[in-house]
Every structure is written in C-alpha cells, then in structure tokens.
Amino acid sequence: MSNYVLFSCVGSTDPIRDNFDGPMLHIIRHYQPHTVYIFLSQEMGMREEKDRRFSRAVELLAGKLGRSIDTHLIFSGIHNPHDFDAFLGVFSSHLNEIARRFPADKILLNISSGTPQMMASLCLETVISSKPLIPVQVATPAGRANQSRVGGSDYDVEWEFKNNLDNEPDAPNRCTCPDILSFKRTLARGQVQALIKKYNYEEAAVILKSYGTADGSPVMRLLQFLAGKKSLNPAANYGDSAEIKKMIGYPEMDGECLEICEYFNVIRILQKTEHLTDFVLRLNPLVTELQSRFLANCLGFSIESITDERGQRKNKKLVRRAKIKAFDPGLLSYIDECFDGEFRDSTAVNIRLQNCLIAFFIQNSKNAGEQERSFAGFLQAMENLNQDSRNLAAHNLYGVSEEEIRQKAGMSSSRIVDRLENLIKHIYKSRCKQEIFGVFDRANAFIVEKLG
C-alpha cells in the first residue's frame, strides 16, 4: 500500500474532460494513494448525487490499476465557492482529521481543481501547516489554458473513462510539485528567527523538527544545548557539549565563576524578554551569592567564619552569634544595631545581613575604595528591591512592572543587569572571561546563519 492520501476539490474539468484525465484522476493515476477525500461544493455535490461521476471514476481507475482505493465524499454544501471566507477553517479541519487518522502518511493536495479560491486556500494550507502536505499541480494536455467543453450536467462517466487517452501506456505524466514549499521554508525560517530572538529554543526546535530538520543536525543539537543552559539543567554539560561549546566559543572557566556567570545569563534573558516577575524572583539567590563572594574576594572576610556548617536549614547556612563574637565583638554590636535590636541566633545568611557585613568592613578596611563603596550602594538597592518586589511578585496578579522596579531599586532592570555584570567582573577579575556574557547571542547568530 502507498503512503499517500489525496485531498482533492473537484471542478468542471473533473473527473475526465475531452478524453483526458481531470486533475484529480491524473494525480490518483500517478501517485496511487490508498485513500482519496473528494471535497464537493454544493454544485459538484449535486452532480455526484446525480450520476456518481467522481466516485465512479475513482472506482474505474482503481480497477484498471489493480488497486484498492478508499474513497470519502465530503458534501460541504458551500454554494459560493468563489468566496475565500467560505473556506476559513474548513480545509484545516478536514486535513487535521486526515493527519490524525493517517499519522505516518503524506497528504497530497490537488491544487489544480475547483475555483481559484479553493486552489489558493489549499496552497496557503501548504505554506502555514506543519503537517506533511504535498501540493500537486496538473498541466492541461495541451500545455495551455483549457478552452474545450467542460463536463456539465449530462455526463456518461463509463463512456468518458473508456475513451480516456490517459489510459494509454505511453500517456505522459502531467503532474508537478510546485515549489510552494520554498515559501514554507521561508516562513519557517522567519518563525524560528523570531523565537531565537526571544531565546525560545524549545519552540524553535519544535518548528524545525516539523519541517524535517534532523535531531542530530548542528542546529538542533545547539538548540537542545541552549535550552538546557537556559533552564540551568546540568545535563547540558554532558554528551557532545564540548563540541557544541567549541562551535559557539563557550569559554573554559573555573567552576565557581562559571556557575555564577551562567546563572547571571539566565537573569539577563529574563530581563531582555521582559519576564520581570521571574527576573525579580531569580535575583535573590544571585545577589546573596555575589555578596558572599564580594566579602571574600574584595573585603577579605569569609561568611563561613561565622556560620555553622553542621546547622543547615533548606541548604542555607546558619549564622551563629557566638562565632561572630569570637571573630570580633564589635562586629556583633554593629549587626545588632543594623537589625534594630538583638540579632537572632541561627539566622540564615541573607541579603540584609550581608549588606550589614559589607558596610562594616568597608568602614574598617584600608583597601576599600570608590568601586567597593559604589558596589555596596548597588547591593543596598538590591536589598530594597528584594524586600518589596518579592512580596509584590508573590501577591500581584499582574506581575512586576518596569516602573515598579525603577521605584524600588532606583534604577531600571537593564541597569541592574549591567551593574551585576560589572560586579561579577570586579569580584572574579581575570578568572571571569568576557566571552561568557555573549554566548547566547553568539549562538543565536550561528543558528540564523545556518538557517540562511
């Protein structure tokens, strides 16, 4: 059995005209589909009911070919087939049902029968659909526009088939597949490029796969890698990730700095794509970690010196008053003052506490300069944003807006991202490679180039 199903409108040249196949019959003859769906307007439906010209012609050809062809008649009742609006959603509905019933088969579309509006609508389906549609055009026997008598109300299908010259063994094949698919490829490329611009790698992969792009192709492998990196999935680092990283210039860096930068890249994507609620919620763990690294690398204080490694709460380090006092009684007094009273024992490390620590060590450090003070001010703004906007994100039905971020932090979301990048570079210095911050955009450019 073939793997073709034919969907065909019919018109006055079908099924046989002037001793030659009409388009529907000619496609059946040369593609031999196992199933045919014949779409009938009100006028064509009346002709079928009168003499079975369409279904009977398929039966006769199937007998000559020695094949079994399952025929389905679709009586649409459409009385004005010259109206584009008459077909809105109609063809799509039938094609969806055919694809559901025959998921492994290719669907042939007869784009030479019916009214110009019918043919144009089927061409449009070919362009916009993700289903395996193949448009087939049938040339006239004379190679020019039909000028002969059309099949009217009086029609003898048995006589027409008996005298059909396309039954001769040397009759030419007049079927062609026009390059409508080039428009489809162009449309797909545009869709994928728009999704890539929004860093939506998952949907881009779905579209490319529906157009036949192999899973093992460089673009598909890269899309899978990028989707994994965007979701912070550790599995993205396995398999052929080394080859993919080389493809887009993914820099080699030490584990701690790389982890921070990859998390930051996700936050940057959230800001660029205006997912501001997620942006705010993701900021907290990054800011907390950067504060700890800022204290250690720039101010010479390790947060581990005042935390209890044995006391953990949901993977959060717990601060011990006894350890603070043992380190520096003046620091404990300063922290108590920051917290408007006594600082509680076993408090988890958080943004507010670490800003207090940063302020203390900047005041008491000879090495703290203008840059350190500037970053301390930025981290204080992040504390303000964290206190207000996280509650806003949790309880606001509409999410966090750019204006709300500006009000709470005193700067825009894009400015926050710029300051975070500069802070990371300041903390890690030569350990941080500039290339890490552009990996997603370089990958996007690579994909667009390959699609071109």
Secondary structure, DSSP 8 states (H G I E B T S, - for coil): --SEEEEEE--TT-SEETTEE-HHHHHHHHH--SEEEEEE-HHHHHHHHHH-HHHHHHHHHHHHHT---EEEEEE---S-TT-GGGGTTHHHHHHHHHHHH-TTSEEEEE-SSS-HHHHHHHHHHHHH--S-EEEEEE--TTSS---S----SS--HHHHHHT-GGGSTT----EE--THHHHHHHHHHHHHHHHHHTT-HHHHHHHHHHTT--TTSHHHHHHHHHHHHHTT-GGGGSTTHHHHHHHHT-----HHHHHHHHHHHHHHHHHHTT-HHHHHHHHHHHHHHHHHHHHHHHH---GGGGEEEEEEETTEEEE-HHHHHHH-HHHHHHHHHHTTS---TTEE--HHHHHHHHHHHHHT-SS--HHHHHHHHHHHHHHHHHHHHHHHHHH-TT---HHHHHHHHSS-HHHHHHHHHHHHHHHHGGGS-GGGGGHHHHHHHHHHHHH-
